[in-house]
Structures are given as structure tokens and as C-alpha cells.
Amino acid sequence: MLTKSHCHYERIACRSVAGPRRLMGAAFACGVLVLAGALQAAGTPAMDQLNTLLAHRHYHLALQKATLWLNLNRRAMRHKHLTRYELQCVRARAMLRISAFAGAIAAFRAAAAVAPTIPDARQSRAMADLIDHSAGGFYMHRIHQGDRLIVKRIGIVPKASRRQAMQDLARQEWKALHPRIIRALRRASLDSSLRLLPALRLAVDVQSAAAAGGKESSAAKSDQPPALAAVDSISAHMASRITAGLTSLQASVNHIQRLANEKVRSGRTMVRRGVNSDQRDTLANIGDTCARVQKAIAKYVKLFGDFPKDVATLQALNSRARQVQMQAARVH
């Protein structure tokens, strides 16, 4: 039988045991929460960290981290769910914010080279072009009103005004380029078409970026910019002129080859006629022309790889140009 003193002792003992248990439980719960927080922080996507740094204007730190992570090997980059394109975009945005404009241009162009989609590549190139056509973070939009020239400064660093700057750059570049395209399409020579290719590349990119509303996303929907149709027209014009030229060159090679293979009497024997000096010069010129055609096609392919149908057509002509060149070299 328990006395009152025993009951009192048990209550004290229970309280003395329950107290530490509650404290241990509380400590364990706190430890779990701390561990969960640490795991959550460790599991935060690396891009979220970079975007947070940019959002809080820690541009130098974001630039430092993105540059450091660019040196990771492929497996480590996959583990962090990073891509080279994303890191280059972060570097470009950070450098744009700290007015390191030359570095921003280089980073945007590097991003374009590894972009996962065509719209992403065009957007990145357009940003590089916009910065390149600006001064001190401002795009100078020139407006002619009669005899007056009005220059409007538009900031390219703030996202809101950057869209307006991109649209104005697109309009200004197209206004200068469009008459050149019309003239090039009317000429038989390829020289005019080749000279305008870099400006046409710029027009495609800035028009695409402007039509996308300045959104830095491949999901942005846009209307068909006129520069895209111009690329197809220039490509078709080049293909038509190159085809006609190669047909004429091959006919000349065939004619000279037939003459060279004709038998003529030399004393008592019949020998091949061969080629004379004039024909040899003609064949050399044909070879040089085929080499220039290949360079012209290579220039187009390098600039407009995002137009696969046009590229395929011209690359087929590139193969034909090599064949005519080799055929001309074999004639003797």
C-alpha cells in the first residue's frame, strides 16, 4: 500500500522525467527544423540563387558566381541544373547593370552561340546589337523633322525603356536596309546581296526581339518580321544566280575538255590537242569563280544557320561548285 509520501514522490519523479523528455523533444524538433531548412537551402536551384542576387542588385556577386560556375564540368553543371546559356545570360545582365558594356556584348553573343532555341539565340544577339548601337547605356534614336534632327536618348538598362529602344533600333535599321534589299534583288551580281548579309542578320534579330515584346523567353510569340521574308528572298536570289552561273561555267569546262580531247596530227601520229594558254587561263578563272561561290555560300550559312531550308539549298550548290572546280582543274 502506497503512502501519501510515496504518491508525492512518484508525482515528483514523473515530473522530473517528463521535463527532460519534453526538453529533448523540443530540442529534437528544433534540430529537425534547422536540418530541413539547411536541406531546403542546399536544394534551392542555382539559377534561383543567381536571379535572387540580380533582383537584390548584387550584380558583382551574381557575375562572380556565374563566371565561376561556367568552369564546372558537364556533370557538375547538370547536378546544379545549370546550362551555359543561362549562365552567360546572367553574366550579360549583370554586366549590363554595372555598365560593363563590352563584356555584356561578349556575354550575350556567347549566350547566342549555346542557346537552346532559335528565338533565344536571336534574342541574345539582338541584345548584343542593341548595346553595340548604343552609347553609355543609351540608344540614340534619330528623328528627322524637316531640316531638324532630333535625337532621343532611350535607356537600354531598365527593362521598360529597353523594349522601346529595341523597337526603335528595328525600325531604323530596316528603314536603311529595305532599299538595299530591293536593289540587290534587281541585280544579276551577287556582290550587293553579299554586302547586305550582316545588316540583314541584325535586322532579323532585332525585329524578332522587338516583335516578341522584349521578353527574354523562347516561348514568346511574335508576328512574322519582314526581315525573315527578306532572308528567303535573298537566299532564293543567290541560289538562282549561282545555279545559272555554275551551269554556264560547267558548259565552258565541258567545251574546253572536248576540244582538248580532240585528236590532231603531229607528224605521222595523232595526238590529243590539249589546252592552249588562253584556255588554261579560262579554266583558272573558272576555278577562282567556283572558289568565290563557295566563300559566298559559307558566309550565308554562317550567318543564317537558323534558316535550314535555305541553307540546304545553298549547300547543295556548294557541292556542285566544288565539282565544277575539280573538273576544271583536271582538264589539261
C-alpha positions as CSV (number, residue, x, y, z in Angstrom):
1,M,0.0,0.0,0.0
2,L,1.4,3.4,-1.1
3,T,1.5,6.1,1.4
4,K,0.9,9.8,0.6
5,S,4.6,10.4,0.7
6,H,5.2,7.7,-1.9
7,C,2.5,9.1,-4.1
8,H,4.0,12.6,-3.7
9,Y,7.5,11.2,-4.6
10,E,6.1,9.4,-7.7
11,R,4.5,12.6,-8.9
12,I,7.8,14.5,-8.4
13,A,9.7,11.7,-10.1
14,C,7.3,11.7,-13.1
15,R,7.6,15.4,-13.4
16,S,11.4,15.2,-13.2
17,V,11.5,12.6,-16.0
18,A,8.8,14.2,-18.2
19,G,10.5,17.6,-18.0
20,P,13.8,16.5,-19.7
21,R,11.8,14.4,-22.2
22,R,9.8,17.5,-23.2
23,L,13.1,19.5,-23.4
24,M,14.7,16.7,-25.5
25,G,11.6,16.5,-27.7
26,A,11.6,20.2,-28.2
27,A,15.3,20.2,-29.0
28,F,14.9,17.4,-31.4
29,A,12.0,19.2,-33.2
30,C,14.2,22.3,-33.5
31,G,17.0,20.2,-34.9
32,V,14.7,18.8,-37.5
33,L,13.5,22.2,-38.5
34,V,17.1,23.5,-38.7
35,L,18.1,20.5,-40.8
36,A,15.1,20.8,-43.0
37,G,15.9,24.5,-43.6
38,A,19.5,23.6,-44.4
39,L,18.4,20.9,-46.9
40,Q,15.9,23.3,-48.5
41,A,18.7,25.9,-48.9
42,A,21.0,23.3,-50.3
43,G,18.3,22.1,-52.7
44,T,17.5,25.6,-54.0
45,P,18.2,25.7,-57.7
46,A,21.4,27.5,-58.5
47,M,19.6,29.7,-61.0
48,D,17.2,30.9,-58.3
49,Q,20.2,32.0,-56.3
50,L,21.6,34.0,-59.2
51,N,18.2,35.5,-60.0
52,T,17.8,36.5,-56.4
53,L,21.2,38.2,-56.4
54,L,20.2,40.1,-59.6
55,A,16.9,41.1,-58.1
56,H,18.6,42.4,-55.0
57,R,21.1,44.3,-57.1
58,H,24.1,42.2,-56.1
59,Y,25.4,42.3,-59.6
60,H,29.1,41.8,-58.9
61,L,28.4,38.7,-56.8
62,A,26.0,37.3,-59.4
63,L,28.7,37.9,-62.1
64,Q,31.3,36.2,-59.9
65,K,29.1,33.2,-59.2
66,A,28.0,32.7,-62.8
67,T,31.6,33.0,-64.1
68,L,32.8,30.5,-61.5
69,W,30.1,28.0,-62.4
70,L,30.9,28.3,-66.1
71,N,34.1,26.5,-65.2
72,L,32.3,23.5,-63.8
73,N,32.5,20.2,-65.8
74,R,29.4,18.9,-67.5
75,R,28.4,16.5,-64.8
76,A,28.6,19.2,-62.0
77,M,26.7,21.6,-64.1
78,R,23.9,19.1,-64.7
79,H,23.9,18.4,-60.9
80,K,23.2,22.1,-60.3
81,H,20.6,22.1,-63.1
82,L,22.6,24.8,-64.9
83,T,23.2,25.5,-68.6
84,R,25.9,27.5,-70.2
85,Y,23.3,29.6,-71.9
86,E,21.6,30.6,-68.6
87,L,25.0,31.4,-67.0
88,Q,26.1,33.6,-69.9
89,C,22.7,35.4,-69.8
90,V,23.2,36.1,-66.1
91,R,26.7,37.4,-66.8
92,A,25.4,39.6,-69.6
93,R,22.6,41.0,-67.5
94,A,24.9,41.7,-64.6
95,M,27.5,43.4,-66.7
96,L,24.8,45.5,-68.4
97,R,23.7,46.7,-64.9
98,I,27.2,47.6,-63.9
99,S,27.9,49.4,-67.2
100,A,30.4,46.9,-68.4
101,F,29.0,47.2,-71.9
102,A,31.8,45.5,-73.9
103,G,31.6,42.5,-71.5
104,A,27.8,42.4,-71.8
105,I,28.1,42.3,-75.6
106,A,30.6,39.4,-75.5
107,A,28.4,37.5,-73.0
108,F,25.2,37.9,-75.0
109,R,27.0,36.7,-78.1
110,A,28.4,33.8,-76.1
111,A,24.9,33.0,-74.9
112,A,23.6,33.1,-78.5
113,A,26.2,30.5,-79.5
114,V,24.9,28.0,-77.0
115,A,21.2,29.0,-77.0
116,P,18.8,26.0,-76.8
117,T,16.3,27.5,-79.3
118,I,16.3,29.8,-82.3
119,P,14.3,32.6,-80.5
120,D,16.7,32.5,-77.6
121,A,19.7,32.9,-79.9
122,R,18.0,35.8,-81.8
123,Q,17.1,37.5,-78.5
124,S,20.7,37.3,-77.2
125,R,22.2,38.5,-80.5
126,A,19.6,41.4,-80.6
127,M,20.7,42.4,-77.1
128,A,24.3,42.4,-78.2
129,D,23.4,44.5,-81.2
130,L,21.4,47.0,-79.2
131,I,24.2,47.6,-76.7
132,D,26.7,47.8,-79.6
133,H,24.5,50.5,-81.3
134,S,24.2,52.4,-78.0
135,A,26.5,54.7,-76.1
136,G,26.9,54.8,-72.3
137,G,23.7,52.8,-71.8
138,F,21.5,54.9,-74.1
139,Y,20.3,54.2,-77.6
140,M,20.2,57.4,-79.6
141,H,17.1,57.4,-81.7
142,R,17.4,59.9,-84.5
143,I,14.2,61.5,-85.9
144,H,14.3,63.9,-88.9
145,Q,11.6,66.5,-88.8
146,G,12.0,68.6,-91.9
147,D,15.5,70.1,-91.7
148,R,15.8,69.4,-88.0
149,L,17.4,66.3,-86.5
150,I,16.0,65.3,-83.1
151,V,18.0,62.8,-81.1
152,K,16.1,61.0,-78.4
153,R,18.0,59.2,-75.7
154,I,16.4,55.9,-74.6
155,G,17.9,53.9,-71.7
156,I,18.8,50.3,-72.5
157,V,19.5,49.2,-69.0
158,P,15.9,49.5,-67.5
159,K,13.8,46.7,-68.9
160,A,10.8,49.1,-69.6
161,S,12.7,51.5,-71.8
162,R,14.8,48.7,-73.3
163,R,11.8,47.4,-75.2
164,Q,11.2,50.8,-76.8
165,A,14.9,51.1,-77.7
166,M,14.8,47.7,-79.4
167,Q,11.7,48.6,-81.4
168,D,13.3,51.9,-82.5
169,L,16.5,50.2,-83.5
170,A,14.5,47.6,-85.5
171,R,12.6,50.4,-87.4
172,Q,15.7,52.5,-88.0
173,E,17.8,49.6,-89.3
174,W,15.0,48.3,-91.5
175,K,14.4,51.8,-93.0
176,A,18.0,51.9,-94.2
177,L,18.2,48.2,-95.2
178,H,15.0,47.8,-97.2
179,P,16.0,49.9,-100.2
180,R,19.3,48.0,-100.4
181,I,17.4,44.7,-100.5
182,I,15.2,45.9,-103.4
183,R,18.3,47.0,-105.3
184,A,20.1,43.7,-104.6
185,L,17.2,41.6,-105.9
186,R,17.3,43.5,-109.2
187,R,20.9,42.8,-109.9
188,A,22.5,39.8,-111.5
189,S,25.6,40.1,-109.5
190,L,25.8,38.6,-106.0
191,D,28.0,41.4,-104.6
192,S,25.1,43.6,-103.4
193,S,23.5,40.6,-101.8
194,L,26.6,39.5,-100.0
195,R,27.4,43.1,-98.7
196,L,24.0,43.4,-97.0
197,L,24.0,40.0,-95.3
198,P,25.4,41.2,-91.9
199,A,22.9,44.1,-91.8
200,L,20.1,41.6,-92.7
201,R,21.2,39.3,-89.9
202,L,21.0,42.2,-87.4
203,A,17.5,43.2,-88.8
204,V,16.2,39.6,-88.3
205,D,17.4,39.5,-84.7
206,V,16.2,43.0,-83.6
207,Q,12.9,42.7,-85.4
208,S,12.3,39.3,-83.8
209,A,13.2,40.6,-80.3
210,A,11.0,43.7,-80.8
211,A,8.1,41.7,-82.1
212,A,8.4,39.4,-79.0
213,G,7.7,42.3,-76.8
214,G,11.1,42.4,-75.3
215,K,10.5,39.1,-73.5
216,E,13.7,37.1,-72.8
217,S,12.0,33.7,-73.4
218,S,11.8,31.2,-76.2
219,A,8.1,30.9,-75.5
220,A,7.4,34.5,-76.6
221,K,5.1,34.6,-79.6
222,S,5.7,37.1,-82.3
223,D,4.4,38.2,-85.7
224,Q,6.4,37.5,-88.8
225,P,9.1,40.2,-89.1
226,P,9.6,41.5,-92.6
227,A,13.3,40.7,-92.4
228,L,12.5,37.0,-92.3
229,A,10.8,37.2,-95.6
230,A,13.8,39.2,-96.9
231,V,16.1,36.4,-96.0
232,D,14.2,33.9,-98.1
233,S,14.1,36.3,-101.0
234,I,17.9,37.0,-100.8
235,S,18.5,33.2,-100.5
236,A,16.4,32.4,-103.5
237,H,18.1,35.2,-105.5
238,M,21.5,33.8,-104.6
239,A,20.5,30.3,-105.4
240,S,19.1,31.4,-108.8
241,R,22.2,33.4,-109.8
242,I,24.6,30.7,-108.6
243,T,22.7,28.0,-110.4
244,A,22.8,29.9,-113.7
245,G,26.5,30.8,-113.2
246,L,27.5,27.2,-112.4
247,T,25.6,25.9,-115.4
248,S,27.5,28.4,-117.7
249,L,30.8,27.5,-116.1
250,Q,30.3,23.8,-116.4
251,A,29.4,24.2,-120.1
252,S,32.6,26.1,-120.7
253,V,34.6,23.4,-118.9
254,N,32.9,20.7,-121.0
255,H,33.6,22.6,-124.2
256,I,37.3,23.1,-123.4
257,Q,37.6,19.4,-122.4
258,R,36.1,18.3,-125.7
259,L,38.5,20.4,-127.6
260,A,41.4,19.2,-125.5
261,N,40.5,15.6,-126.2
262,E,40.3,16.0,-130.0
263,K,42.9,14.2,-132.0
264,V,45.2,16.3,-134.2
265,R,48.0,15.2,-136.4
266,S,51.6,15.7,-135.2
267,G,53.9,14.5,-137.9
268,R,52.9,10.9,-138.6
269,T,50.9,10.3,-135.4
270,M,47.7,11.5,-133.9
271,V,47.9,13.2,-130.5
272,R,45.5,15.0,-128.1
273,R,45.1,18.6,-128.9
274,G,45.4,19.6,-125.2
275,V,44.7,23.1,-123.9
276,N,46.3,26.3,-125.1
277,S,47.3,29.2,-122.9
278,D,44.0,31.1,-123.3
279,Q,42.0,28.0,-122.4
280,R,44.3,27.4,-119.4
281,D,43.6,31.0,-118.2
282,T,39.9,30.4,-118.7
283,L,40.0,27.2,-116.6
284,A,41.9,29.0,-113.9
285,N,39.3,31.8,-113.8
286,I,36.5,29.2,-113.6
287,G,38.3,27.6,-110.6
288,D,38.6,31.0,-108.9
289,T,34.9,31.8,-109.6
290,C,33.9,28.5,-108.0
291,A,36.0,29.3,-105.0
292,R,34.3,32.7,-104.6
293,V,30.9,31.0,-104.9
294,Q,31.9,28.6,-102.1
295,K,33.0,31.5,-99.9
296,A,29.7,33.3,-100.6
297,I,27.7,30.3,-99.6
298,A,29.9,29.7,-96.5
299,K,29.2,33.3,-95.4
300,Y,25.5,32.9,-95.8
301,V,25.5,29.5,-93.9
302,K,27.5,31.0,-91.1
303,L,25.1,34.0,-90.6
304,F,21.8,32.2,-91.3
305,G,22.1,28.8,-89.9
306,D,18.6,29.2,-88.4
307,F,17.1,29.0,-91.9
308,P,17.7,25.3,-92.6
309,K,15.8,25.1,-95.9
310,D,17.7,28.0,-97.4
311,V,21.0,26.6,-96.0
312,A,20.3,23.1,-97.5
313,T,19.6,24.6,-101.0
314,L,22.8,26.6,-101.0
315,Q,24.9,23.8,-99.6
316,A,23.8,21.6,-102.4
317,L,25.0,24.3,-104.8
318,N,28.3,24.5,-102.8
319,S,28.8,20.8,-103.6
320,R,28.2,21.5,-107.3
321,A,30.6,24.4,-107.2
322,R,33.3,22.1,-105.9
323,Q,32.6,19.5,-108.6
324,V,32.9,22.1,-111.4
325,Q,36.2,23.4,-109.7
326,M,37.7,20.0,-109.6
327,Q,36.6,19.2,-113.2
328,A,38.3,22.4,-114.4
329,A,41.5,21.5,-112.5
330,R,41.6,18.1,-114.2
331,V,41.4,19.4,-117.8
332,H,44.8,19.5,-119.4
